[in-house]
Amino acid sequence: MQVKPSRILLYFIFLPLFLISLYFWFKYLPTSIFSSYDNEYENSFFYTSTSTIPLDYNNNDYNNNYNDQNDDQNDDQNSQFNDNFYNKEFNNEKNLYNEKNLNNQLNNQLNNQLNNNLNKNLFENKISYQVHSWNDLRQWIQGYQKGVRFFKIDLFYHFNFKCKFTKDLYSSLFFNILNNFNDKLNNKLNNNLNNKNEKFNKNEKLKRIYLEIKDKIFNLLESEIVNHKHCLILSHDPPLYHINYFNFIDVLFTILEIRSLFDNTLQNIDNTLQQDKIVIALCFKYKKPIFNKENTQIIGIQKNPCLPNIDYEWINLVNFLYKLFTIIEKDLNLEFILDESGTPGGIDFLERKCLLHLWKDWPYTFISSRDPKEILFLPNLENLKSENIDNTLQNGLQQGLQNSLQKVDNFDVTTLQRFKYLNQPIFTQKIANYLKIDPLKFLKEVISIKYGKFNEMENDKLLWEPSDQYDIWKVLNLLKRNIFKNGKLRFSINIDPINLEIFISKFTKKGRNEPLKGTNGLQFPKLVKMDGKFLLFVEKENSFGISNLENLNFKFFEKTEKEIVKVFVKNNFLYIFYKNGKIDIFDKFLKIFEKKNLNFELTSVSNLFEENLILIFTKKFELFLVDINHLKILQKFTNLNFYKEILDDTIQHLEIVVSPMSQKLSQKLSQHLNDNIPDDNTLQKTLQNMDIFLFFSTLQNKKIYGTLLNIEINNKITENNPIHLLGMGNHISTSIFRNFILIFWDEGYCDNNEINNLQNFPFICSIKRKSCKNVLNYNVMTLVTLKKLFKSQKLSIDDKSQVASQVSQKLSIMTSMEYFFTQKNPLIAPSPYLFHTCQQNIFYGSYDRGKFNFILPFKFKNGNLHILEIHEGVCHKKNNIPLDNEPVTVDKNTSQNIPVDNSCDNEEENDDDEMECNACAKALPYNGLILDELIFTTSNLLE
């Protein structure tokens, strides 16, 4: 076919025009599309939601500015710091990393922008944590139930202190663990009859594997423990000699107990015993005393096992640890990491080169301020094995490797390859000012060279040990613009894992931590759900306000009486109970529907149960069962003088919670109430099966107590159940959702903080708590677990001579490791608090800072329990971050301008005087209400 000359001419005219337009389209595409994504996140502080809250309540973009004048204004300049060593090395080596240059500059630009966009989408999945200095092994089970999979322990060289191995004691511990394993397997088999014989045989195989592991461990312990006169004990700080600390042997049995309780054997039994990999960083603390010639006086401390003389006794002890840990490493899917004195790294001539080639297969951490910096510039050694890499690049990598090896004297390729975990310090501003450095100096160093070899490595990147939300956000705001390619970011934390998840929820999009604009001055917030919408209820002087949570357009009403006791919703009517017994009832349009009066003074009103019933606790210590529909007293319970003697004049806050009845009892009770049949014993028989939980705080010492009330045949309250000390706190908020009970309070305590984790005594689970200002505590468990705990014997810590008998009373609710610890240290009593971090099958800890917290569980999906929580924020002058005037947008179609209140500028610091309270993680300051969403994975909670 012949082409006309005119058509050829058109091709020559329009084709160049098309290519030119394509060039400009690619050139300006990033500023028109991708840069809007960057601006959406840049310099942001708090966020507001762009989705509807009730169903899929997701984190979205923060719309308020995060202005850190000391850091972010010069962030780009600071990231290009003037370190001659790094700049020189990077310039020398960078050509070795470059692949063939692409000729098409437009494609390069587009690919870079697409990759940046993809990385930012993935950033939320790159953030996680490692728990730091969890040396009290008793808290590992609850930690695992919360989701901890990355642990770090300190192994202190306890000189002239033998590791004690009592075979009978450890045999008892092992068989306690095995019995728990048998009980769990039997329960699963009984509940699942499909292929029962096949599963039974597989379970027997599992038990044989555990017994084989036990035999290997015991044989090695019996043969080698006598050869060592020192021990590696679990303590960050120098230990005390009169305490039997957990040691490296106990770590083995802790892992065995976790695997026996939470393995996934019935689903995955053929090859493995485990669910998720557990990673344990072993931070060796080497501090050996140096004696004078007469061996009578300590004249110094040797801090390097290789210098001035090689300490073969310590090396042999670590060899012993290595042999023990490798027994279970493969079967139980573990990874161990060597850290601090366990690596051959070190500063210049202080490198621990005597450790080269020891404890093979275990990777090292790398700290740029401590270890040979040349390691950063090594090519990723995995690339040398790649079949897809061309010869030119491979030769370049080989040459780069040889250049680096010449600078890292005596380090061979295998050893260098074991530096797998980048591990950089993050300083608080106070420490940074003292050291006269940038708080993020060492992070910015590795960012400036694009993380060196660690960028390509799949291993996680560790940052230690920020606690305050301000410091954590500074890190994340820097990293979101400078993401590494592979691996996760793990904050090495001393704080509660749930606390960290709340602090970083803006970045992870999991959970929520949102200040509500225009809410300064509003008090005692509460959340209710009415007509399918979440309502925020607040108080202000002599009025109360109600608003849809999505638009914060409050409608205020005058209070009937000063103090409000309870607010709940029934059939789209909002009930407000006052202390004087009066009740205001509003319809769904927030118009007053009815006013009622109970004619007695209230102390507490229970949750609504069986659709129409509530329990009312009066100031005269009377307990009434009330039909709320007809405001009719169905039953008065007597014999409360026992509680009156305890609570009278000391009670600060009291909460009553009634657990749901069985369906059969519920139907009987409903029929009885509807038919209004008097004295047919149905009511009495039904009430005897009610579980009534009572929680209260004391006015003077701010302690939280709890007990279980039982109703006798004569409608009296039994006094048999003990009153338990639950913790330290003040105002209590409770809720029941499905089969879970939630107990939250303010003015609590943070068990996990830098001081408590690092100190040599007391241990985390033996600490006597204090009530700390603005510390918020959570407690989540099943109703079955709470009932079991409340029925256990009360533990008094006043009489040390009775510790043994108290331990036997508490055995039914102890973990094996907790009971084991009491046998190692018989004079150290178990925790005096019923709720603590070493208790299994509950979630306990601190999650945020504020006061007057109120909870509303709203969703259970894929085993995750979602809880909305509202509280008054902490307002203080230090680090105050102003908010802009952007509208609050909770729903995409709804927005409202709310004026900003900067009253925090006039506030003084309100932190506690107590050192350990000051160590609690500090939230970003805000003078107003803050909405949190906590997410608990409940699949590992056992009943």
Buried (B, 14 or more C-beta within 10 A) or exposed (E): EEEEEEEEEEEEEEEEEEEEEEEEEBEEBBEEEBEEBBEEBBBBBBBBBBBBBBEEBBBBBBBBBBBBEEBBEEBEEBBEBEBEEBBEBBEEBEEBBEEEEEEEEBEEBBEEBEEBBEBBEEBBEBBBBBBBBBBBBBBBBBBBBBBBBBBBBBBBBBBEBEBEBEEEEBEBBBEBBBEBBBEBBEEEBEEEEEEEEEBEEBBEEBBEEBEEBBEBBBEBBEEBBEEBEBBBBBBBBEBEEEBBBBBBBBBBBBBBBBBBBBBEBBEEBEEBBBBEEBBBBBBBBBEBEEEEEEEEEEEEEBEBBBBEEBBEBBBBBBBBBBBBBBBBBEBBBBBBBBBBBBBBBBEEEEBBBBBBEBBEEBBBBBBBEBBBBBBBBBBBBEBBEEEEBEEEBBEBBEEBBEBBBEEBEEBEEEBBBBBBBBBBBBBBBEEBEEEEEBBBBBBBBBBBBBBBBBBBBEBBBBBBBBBBBBBBBBBBBBBBBBBBEBBBBBBBBBBBBBBBBBBBBBBBBBBBBBBBBBBBBBBBBBBBBBEEBBBBBBBBEEEBBBBBBBBBEBEBBEBBBEEBBBBBBBEEBBBBBBBBBBBBBBBBEBEEBEEBEBEBEBBBBBBBBBEBBBBBBBBEBBBBBBBBEEEEEBBEBEBBEEBEEEBEEEBBBBBBBBBBBEEEBBEBBBEBBEEEEEEEEBBBBBBEBBBBBBBBBBEEEBBBBBBBBBBBEEBEBEBEBBBBBBBBBBBBBBBBBEBBBBBBBBBBBBBBBBBBBBBBBEBBBBBEBBBBBBBBBBBBBBBBBBBBBBBBBBBEBEEEEBBEEBBEBBBEBBBBBBBBBBBBBEEBBBBBBBBBBBBBBBBBBBBBBBBBBBBBBBBBEEEEBBBBBBBBBBBBEBBBBEBEEBEBBBBEEBBBEBEBBEEBEEBEEEBBEEEBBBBBBBBBBBBBBBBBBBBBBBEBBBE
